Amino acid sequence: MPPVILALLPDFLLLITGGLLRRTLPAAGWQGVDKLNFHLLFPALIFASALRSPPSTTDLTVIGLGAWAGMLFACGLGWLVRGLGPEKYLDFAGMWQTAWRFNTAIAIVAVQALPAEYRGLMSIAIGLAVPMANILAISAMSRGNEMSWAKTLRHVVSNPFLIASIAGVSLSVLQIQLPAIAMEAAAKLAQAAVPVALLSIGASVNWLAVARMDRFEAALNAIKLVVLPGATLLGATLLGVGPGPRLVLTLFAALPTASAAHVLASVYGADRERVATLIAQSTLLGCLTLPLWLMALL
């Protein structure tokens, strides 16, 4: 069995376990779990991921611009299918973000299939893409809550995900090392982020709806798992991007959507169940599409 599929199977086990544990907590309890993830656990994961390796200026430019361009492209495609989505804008925004967000944990596993000299580029992609992903998502959902532009901007710049990613990238670029005890504490919090989020997602998923994909869900999954990586590979090839960055950018674009999308949707009041269902669908379909992309790239 391909390593990527093996990497995704524990995620499904945790999703199913969350579904079995659904009634052990009231809805408010699971929302509390999401807030813990939002304010502490996921920021620690983002910070640790962004801090992994000091990038070169060339890698920063090529990988950063490529990742940002891909996310903006997916964002635009998601907006084009707005008419298929929920009537309420906030619920649409909660689902819309899944078109450009990415699963960091799976990225770290999937990149191991690439040649060793290219693997460090994935950490750069993660570190630079997280701020853009969160700026887009937070802006969309803040506007869904009918906030003024000034309040939206405050929400964006004060978001824990954004602060953690900028801090990690900045320390990495400046090659500043934190005390070992602080890094160990952050690493322990980071390890808890994805499992806790997956349990909460599993508790929120409408499991019957996972197999009953509507047109909007199908469009968002197609954008994330097929159209975006295909466009990334084509664009990188036409622009003459080197083999390492081209492989990493395409693999990055092909990742299933992020469990963090559910955390943000919950905190901002979007429909948690529909977002959780989309994440489960994306993870399931990613078991099929991600190995195919790896086979095409290698």
N, C-alpha and C positions, 0 to 999 in steps of 0.2 A: 504494500500500500504506500502511495507517495507520502513523503514526510509532511507536506502541507495539509493533506487530509488528516493525518494523525494529529497534527497540531490543532486542527479545528474540532476534532471529536470531543476533547475535554470541555470545550466551550459549550457544545450541545448538551453534554452531561450536566453541566452546571445550569443551563437554561431549563432542562427538564426537572432538575432538583428544585429550582426556584418555583416552578409550576406546582410541584407536589407540596411545597411549603407555603403556598399562597395564603391559606387560611390560618396560618400560625400567627400572622400579624394583621391588624386592621389596615385599611388603605393608608391611613395617616402614618402608621408605623413604617410602611415601605417608602412613603414620601420622605420620612425622616432619614432613612437609609440613603436615599438619593441625595439629600442635602449634605450628609456626611461625605459622600463621594464628591459632590460638587465643591465643597469648601476645603477638603483636606486630601482625600485619597488620590483623586485624579490629578490635582495640581502636583502632588509628589511624583506621580508617574510621568507626567509631562516634563517636569523639571529634570528628572533623572535621565529621560530619553534625550532631551536636548543637550545634556551636558556630556554626552559620551565621548566625543572626539573633536579636537580642534580642527576646523575646516580651513582649506586654502581659499584664497580669494576667487580663484577660477571655479572651484567646486561650489562655493557659495553662490556665485553668479549663475552658473548653468543650472544647478539643481534647484536653487531658489526660484529663479524665473520660470523654469519648467513646471515645478509643482504649483506655483501660483497661477500660471496660465491655465493649467489643467483644471484647477478648482473653479476658476472664474468661468471657464467653458462649461463645466458641469452645472454650475449655478445658473448660467444662462439657459441651458437646455431644460433644466428643471422648471424655470419660470415659463418656458414655452408650453408646458403641459399643465399650467395652472388650472385651466378649465376642467381638467379631469379630477382635480383634487377636492378637498372639503370646501364648503362654502365659506366657513369661518376662516379668516386669514391666519389667525394664530395657529390653528390646527394644521393648515397648509404649511406654514413656516416650520412647524415642528417636524413634519415629514420631509419637506423640501431639503432640509440640511443633510439628509442621508445621501443625497446625490453627490456630495463632494467630501464628506467626512470619511475617515479611514481608520481601520483597526490597527492601532500601534503594536499591540502584542503579536498579532499575526504577521505584521511587517518584519518584526525582529526575527521571527522563525523562518518566514519565507525567503528572506535575503540569504539565509545560509545555503540555499541551493545555487547561488551565484558564485563565481570565482572569488577567492578570499580577498583579492586586491580591490574589489568593488564594494565590499560589504559596509565599509565605513561611510559610504555615500548615503546609505539609507538613514543613518542617524542624522545626517545633515538635512535630508528631505523632511524627516519628522520634525526636527527642531524649527525649521523655517516654515513648514506648512501649518503647524498648529496655530500660530497667531492668525494667519489668514482665515483658516477654517472657523475659528471662533469669532473673529470680527464679522464675517459674513453671517454666521448663525445667530449671534447675539443681536446684531443689527436687525435681522429679519424678525426675530421674535419680540424684540423691544418695540418695533413698529407695530407688531401685531397686538401689543398691549396698549396701542394708541398713545405712546409716550411722545413728548416733544423731542426734537432733534438734540437739544442740549442734554436732556435726561438720557436719551439713547446713547449719546457719546459717553456720559458718565458711567453707564452700565458696561459699555465696551471696555473702557480703560480700567475699570475696577474689577473686571471679571477675573476670578482666581486662575482659570485656565490660561488666559492671556498673560497675566503677570508671571506665572510659572514658566511659560514658554520663553518669554522675553528674557527673564532672569537666567534661564539655563543657556540660551543661545549667547547671551552677553558674556557670561562667565567662560563659556567654551571659547569664544572668539578671543577674549582677553587672556585665556589660559590661566585663569585664577582657580586655585584648588581650595575647596572648603575643608575644614577639619574632618578627619576620618569619622569621628563619632556622629557629626551632623549628616554626612553622606550615608552612613549606615542606617540612621534613623529614617532618612528619606527613602532609602531603598526598601526598608521594611514596610513603610506605608504604601509605596508603589506596588509592591507585590500583592497587597490586599485589594487594590483598586479594581482590577478586572474581574476577579472572582465575585466580589461583593456586588458589582454592577450587574453581572450576568445572572446572579440569583434574583436580584430585583426585577430585571427584565423578564426572566422566566415567570415570576409571579404576576407580571402585568400582561403577558402575552395572551391574546385570544387564540388558543392553539388550533381551533377549527378554522380560523381565518388565515393561518399560515398557508394552508393548502388551497384556500379560496382567494387567490390573488386577483384584485380588481385591476382595472386598466391603469389607474394612477400608480399603484404599487408596482405593476409590471414595467411601466415606463421608467420609474425611478431606479429600479433594479437594473434595467437594461442600460440606462445611462451610466450607472456606477460600475457595472461589471463587464460591459461589452463595449459601449460607444467610447467612453473616456479612455480606457487603455488602448483601444484601436487608434483613436485620434492622436494620442500621445506618441505611439510608436511611429505613425505616419509622419507627424510633424517633426519629431526628432530626427528621423531618417532624411527628410527633405532638407532640414536645416544643417545637416552634416554633423550632428552631435556625436561625440565619441562613443565607442561601444559600451564603456562602463556606465556613464551617465544615462545613455539611452536605455540600457537594460534596467537600471534602477528606477528611472522615471516611469517606465512602462509597468514594472512590477508594482510600484507605489500606486499608480493609477488603478490597477486591477484589484486592489485590496477590498474586501467587504467593508461595509460602512461601520462606523464606530459605535460601541456601546455607550460612549459619552453623549451621543445624541439623545438618548433616553433620559439621561440625567438633566440635561439642559431643558428638554421639553417638560419634564416634571417640575423643575424649579420655576419656569416661566408660565406654567398653567396651560400648556398645550395638551392635546389628547395623548396621554401616556400609552394607552393600549395600542393605538394605531402605530405609534412610533416603535414600540416594542415589537409589534408584529413585523414591521418592515425590517428591523434589525435581525430578527430570527430568519426571515426569508433571505436576506442578503447573506447571512452566515451560511445557511444551507446551500444556496446556489453557489456561493464561493467555493464550496467543497468540489464543485464541478468545474467552474470557470478558471480558478486560480491555477490549478495544475495544468490546464490546457494552455494558458498564457505562458507558464514556465516552459512547457514543451516547445512552444513556438519561439521563445526567446533563445533557448539553449540548443 
